[in-house]
Amino acid sequence: MKLSIITPTHRLSHIDELYDSIKSQTYKNWEWVLYLNGGITKKDLSSKIQKDKKVSVYVDEKTAQSKNVGYLKNKAFHLG
């Protein structure tokens, strides 16, 4: 079974630390869905995150300034 980790965020302050934590887990069948907000783009992420095929990065320009976590989680869960 694949574990999906969904992270909506508008700050990058702990993203590398979170990525390293996910990578260090013993369970290896995972995917990380990173939903960027607040004007953050994929180019703002570290190269190790950008290159990892287990990481999917989404940016919704329509909600780029929203800080409503519930709304962003809902959008991230319904990505297809």
C-alpha positions in Angstrom: 0.0 0.0 0.0 1.3 3.4 -0.9 1.2 6.1 1.7 0.4 9.6 0.5 1.7 12.6 2.4 -0.1 15.8 1.5 1.4 19.1 2.6 -0.1 22.5 1.7 2.3 25.3 2.6 2.9 29.0 2.2 6.3 28.9 3.8 9.5 27.0 3.0 11.2 27.4 6.4 11.0 23.7 7.3 10.3 22.0 3.9 13.9 20.5 3.6 13.7 19.2 7.1 10.3 17.6 6.4 11.7 16.0 3.2 14.7 14.6 5.1 12.4 13.2 7.7 10.1 11.5 5.2 13.2 10.1 3.3 14.6 8.6 6.6 11.5 6.6 7.4 11.7 2.8 7.2 8.5 2.6 5.1 9.6 3.3 1.5 6.3 3.1 -0.5 5.3 6.7 -0.2 4.5 9.8 -2.3 4.6 13.4 -1.2 2.2 15.8 -2.6 3.4 19.3 -2.0 0.8 22.0 -2.6 2.5 25.4 -2.8 0.8 28.7 -1.9 1.7 32.3 -1.2 3.7 32.9 -4.3 6.1 30.0 -3.8 7.0 28.2 -7.0 8.7 24.8 -7.7 11.9 26.8 -8.5 12.0 27.9 -4.8 12.4 24.4 -3.6 15.8 22.7 -3.1 17.1 20.7 -6.0 16.9 17.4 -4.0 13.1 17.9 -3.7 12.7 19.1 -7.3 14.5 16.0 -8.6 12.8 13.3 -6.4 10.2 11.4 -8.5 8.3 10.5 -5.4 7.5 14.2 -4.9 4.6 15.9 -6.8 4.6 19.7 -6.7 1.4 21.7 -7.4 0.9 25.4 -7.5 -2.6 26.9 -8.0 -2.3 30.4 -9.2 -5.9 31.2 -8.3 -5.3 30.6 -4.6 -1.7 31.8 -4.5 -2.3 34.1 -1.6 -4.8 32.0 0.4 -3.8 31.0 4.0 -7.0 29.1 4.6 -5.5 25.7 5.5 -8.8 23.8 5.3 -9.4 25.1 1.8 -5.8 24.3 0.7 -5.9 20.8 2.2 -9.2 20.1 0.3 -7.7 21.4 -3.0 -4.6 19.2 -2.4 -6.6 16.1 -1.7 -8.6 16.5 -4.9 -5.6 16.9 -7.3 -5.8 14.4 -10.0 
